[in-house]
Amino acid sequence: MFRNFKIIYRRYAGLYFCICVDVSDNNLAYLEAIHNFVEVLNEYFHNVCELDLVFNFYKVYTVVDEMFLAGEIRETSQTKVLKQLLMLQSLE
Amino acid sequence: MPAVSKGDGMRGLAVFISDIRNCKSKEAEIKRINKELANIRSKFKGDKALDGYSKKKYVCKLLFIFLLGHDIDFGHMEAVNLLSSNKYTEKQIGYLFISVLVNSNSELIRLINNAIKNDLASRNPTSMCLALHCIANVGSREMGEAFAADIPRILVAGDSMDSVKQSAALCLLRLYKASPDLVPMGEWTARVVHLLNDQHMGVVTAAVSLITCLCKKNPDDFKTCISLAVSRLSRIVSSASTDLQDYTYYFVPAPWLSVKLLRLLQCYPPPEDAAVKGRLVECLETVLNKAQEPPKSKKVQHSNAKNAILFETISLIIHYDSEPNLLVRACNQLGQFLQHRETNLRYLALESMCTLASSEFSHEAVKTHIDTVINALKTERDVSVRQRAADLLYAMCDRSNAKQIVSEMLRYLETADYAIREEIVLKVAILAEKYAVDYSWYVDTILNLIRIAGDYVSEEVWYRVLQIVTNRDDVQGYAAKTVFEALQAPACHENMVKVGGYILGEFGNLIAGDPRSSPPVQFSLLHSKFHLCSVATRALLLSTYIKFINLFPETKATIQGVLRAGSQLRNADVELQQRAVEYLTLSSVASTDVLATVLEEMPPFPERESSILAKLKRKKGPGAASGLDDGRRDASSNDINGGVEPTASTLSTPSPSADLLGLRAAPPPATAPAPASAGNLLVDVFSDSPAAQPSLGPTPEEAFLSELEPPAPESPMGLLADPAPVADPGPEDIGPPIPEADELLNKFVCKNNGVLFENQLLQIGVKSEFRQNLGRMYLFYGNKTSMQFQNFAPTVVHPGDLQTQLAVQTKRVATQVDGGAQVQQVLNIECLRDFLTPPLLLVRFRYGGAPQSLTLKLPVTINKFFQPTEMAAQDFFQRWKQLSLPLQEAQKIFKANHPMDAEVTKAKLLGFGSALLDNVDPNPENFVGAGIIQTKALQVGCLLRLEPNAQAQMYRLTLRTSKEPVSRHLCELLAQQF
C-alpha cells in the first residue's frame, strides 16, 4: 500500500520491479505483467543482467513505452513487441 | 534474435557510465559529474556547431546524470533540436529527454509542440509513435490544448497503422484523465467503441482502457460497448489455449485483455438484452469451470494468469450481485483458495470474500468458512494476510456468530501486531455494540479491550462505552460493579481508571449497598490510582470526587481534605488547581439541594452515529471526507466530556437549569442587601456553563471561574465606597466604536455573560449581575500574545447626556498585562434614569511599542434594570388599557432571523428581563410579559406582547411603557433578538 495506491512488485536476482496501481486493480494481472516485461527484456538483451539495463537505460524506456503507456498495458504479445523493437533497432 | 551490445553506438556514454560506476565514493562521483557537466557545457556553448551524433550523446549523458539524482539546468534547447532530426535514434533521445525532464518553460513548450505537430503529420509510424508517447508521458495541459483535437482523428483514421492506433488510444486516455474538458466528444466516440472488434488484439487491449475510462464519465454514450465486450470476451474464453498464438501467455489466452474486458463490464449493471446476458453468464461459468480443471502447466505464471481472470470474474459477479448461483460458486471457489499453499492466493481469497460477505445471497455461504478464517487469523505468518482475515471476520459477523468472532478477535488482540491493534480494537468495539443482545456482554467486552490493549483504546472507544452506559439504565449497576472489580487489579490501564472514575461518579451509588464496595472503599480505590495518572485523568477524578460528595455525603470530609491539600489547591497545572478550588468552594458553600442539582446524574446523550464507526471509516478510507469525520469526532468528544451537547439555545440564552434553581424567576426582594451574592454568583456560573461538569478544555465561561473571588459579605454599595478616580479622556481622544460594536452589543441584550470581544491580541470577557437599579460587571482582559501589554488602561466614557443617566465607576487595573495573563476589572453601575445609548469602553495599551486603541459599546442596556413583575390576566389588561396613548406604544413587525422555537423565545424573553405571563393571551402561541425598569429617579412600568407567525416567519412585537422613548428603545432592542 502506498498513499491511495498499491505497489505490486517482483524480485529478479537483486532487482525489484515495482508497479504502482489503483487499489482496486487486479493484483495477479499486474504481477504477471511485470513478468511479461522481464521476459521481453531478457529476449531483447539476450539473457538480461543489471548492467544491460544501466548501460542501455534509454532503450529500456523504449521497451517500457511499447508495453505500458499512460499507465495502462499497451501491448502484451512478446512476439509483437520484440518485432517492433528489432525494427527500431535497425533504424539509424 | 535481437541482441544489444553495451552502449551500442555511443562509446562516450558507455565510458562515462563505467567511470561513474567505478567511483569509490560519493565525492568522487560528484567530481566526475561536475567535470562532465563542464565539458558538455563548453561543447554546447562552443563556436563549432555540433553534429547530431554528439548532441545525442551529450543529451543522453545529461539524462543519465539527472537520473542519478542531480539537477540539470541546461541542455533543453539541444534536446529540442534533436526532435527535428531525421534520424530515429537522435529523435528518440530528444523525446526521452523532454519526457523525463518536463519543463514548463513556455518558449520551449512552443518549440516542442511544433516538433510534435510535425511528427504527428509525418505519416511515418515510428515518428508518430514517438510523438504520441511523448504526449502520453507528459500529459500536460499545454499539450492537451495543442493536440486533444488531433488525436481522435488519428485513432479512428482508416489508414493508421495498428501500433499508431494503440499509442493514440492511450495517449488520448492520458489527456482525457488530465483535462477532460479539452477532449471534444463527437463522431469519433461511436467508432472508438468498434475498436473492440478490431482484428489486432493489441489495439483492442489499448482501446479497452480508453473506453473503460470514458464509460465511467459518460455511461449512456458508450452503452453499445457492453455487447461488443461480451462477444469479445466470449471468443477469448472459449478459445483453445493455443488459438490466440501471440496473445497466449503460458497457455492462458489473452489474460490481460480478459481482465480489462471484465473490468469494463463492471462499469455497467447486468446486460438488459437476454441474449447478451446469457452469453455473458456462460462466459463466467466457463471461467469458474476452468478453475476446476487441472493446470496445463506447473509454472506459477500459468496459475497466476488464470487466477487473475478468475478473480476479476468473481469481482464482476459480486458487482452484479444478482446471480445467487454464481455468487455461491464464487464463494466456494474462494473457500478452496483459503487453504491454498500460495500465500498470495490466500490473501486475495480473503480480500474477495470480504465483499462477498456483504451480499445477501452469499453471506451465509461465506459464514461457513468461519473456522478456516479464524485459523488464518491465528496461524498466518504474514501480517497483511492476518489483517485480511480480521477484515473478513468483521464483514461476516452477524448476530448469530458475534460472540464467537468477538472472543476470537479479543484473543488475537493479545498477540496481535502493534500496527493493527488499534484497528482490531475499533472493530471489536463496533461489533460488540452492534450485536449486543445484553449490554453486560458489551460492557465486559470493552473492559476486556482496555485490559488487553489499553494503549490502543482510543478516546472514541471509551467515550462510547460511557455514552451507552449513561443511556441504558439496565446496565448501569452491572457496569459499576464490573469497573469496581476491574479497578482492583494491582496494575490497571489509565483508560480503565478514566472509565471507572466516570462510571463510579455517576453510578457508584448503585453498588454502595454492598459493604465490600461501600463509598469510602470506592473512594480510596480510585484515589489509590490518582497519583499515577496523567493530568487529564486526575482532572476527571476530581470531578468524580465532587460527584461523590453529592452521592455519598459521608465521604465529604475526606474528599474536602484531599481537595484542600496543597498538592491540589496549589497544583502547577491550572486545570487541576481550578477544579480543586472550585469544587472545594462549591462543596463548602452550596446547600445540599443546590449540590444535588448541580451534580445531578448526566442526562442521556443524543443518539448519533457511533464515533467509533466514523473513526474506522477514516482509518480505512484515506482522503474520503475525512474533514467531515474530524468535525464529528470533535463534537462528540466535547460532548462526552462536557456532558450535554451545546445547542444554540443553551449557548445564547440562560440555561434551563437556572430556572430550576429558581434564581431568575424570583430574585431577592427589593430590600434585601446583596450579601448572598457570592453564593448566587457561584451557582450562576454553573448554570451558564452548558454542562454541570466542566469540560476538560477550558471554555471562555470556565476562564471566569478562576476569577471568582472567595465569598465576601460585601454589598455592591460597599464596593462603591472606594472607587478609583475615573479619568475620562477628553472627547477628542475617543475613537468611534469599532464597526461590529453594535452587533456585539446585541449579543448581550438577553444575556449577561460571555465573550464581548476577541481579536488576535486580546480577548474581553464579561460577567455581570444586575439587581434593581444597580449592577456589577466584571471585565476580563486576556492577553492572547506572549508579550506584555504596557500602559494598559481600559476606561469607560459616557457620551452626551449619559453622565446624568448612568453612573459607572471603575476600579483601577494593573497597567501591565503579561503575555498569556488575564486581568479583571470591576465596574459598579448605577442607573440614575432611563437612557438610550450604552456607555463606551475605551481600551488603550501598547503592544510591542505600538499603541493600540479600541472602542467598544459596554453591554449595559436599559433592559438590564428590568425587574420582572408577575400579574394576573385581569391586571394585565387593565394596565394595557391605561397605557393607551399613541406615543406610549411602540410596535414592530419583522422577519424572523432565527428558527422560531418557542422554548428559545421564552428563554430570550426571560433573559431580556421581563416576567413571562401564562394564560393571559387567548392565543397560547403568543408571549406576554411585564416588568418594571428600575432607575434611581423613577420607575417605568412596561408591558410587552410578542406574536409569532410561524407560517410567514414573522413576528409582531408590541411594547407599552409609561415613557415614550423607552417603549421605542426597548422595542428596537428586543426586535433584534429573534
Interface residues (C-beta under 8 A of the other chain):
Chain A: R3 N4 N26 N27 L28 A29 L31 E32 A33 H35 N36 E43 Y44 F45 H46 L51 D52 V54 F55 N56 F57 Y58 K59 Y61 T62 D65 L69 A70 G71 E72 I73 R74 E75 T76 S77 Q78 T79 K80 L82 Q84 L85 L86 L88 Q89 L91 E92
Chain B: M1 P2 A3 V4 K6 G7 D8 A14 I17 R21 C60 L63 F64 L67 K87 Y88 T89 Q92 I93 L96 S99 T126 H133 A136 N137 G139 S163 Q166 S167 L170 C171 L173 R174 K177 M201 G202 T205 A206 S209 Q245 D246 Y247 Y249 A254 P255 W256 L257 V259 K260 R263 Q301 N304 A305 N307 A308 F311 E312 N344 L348 P622 G623
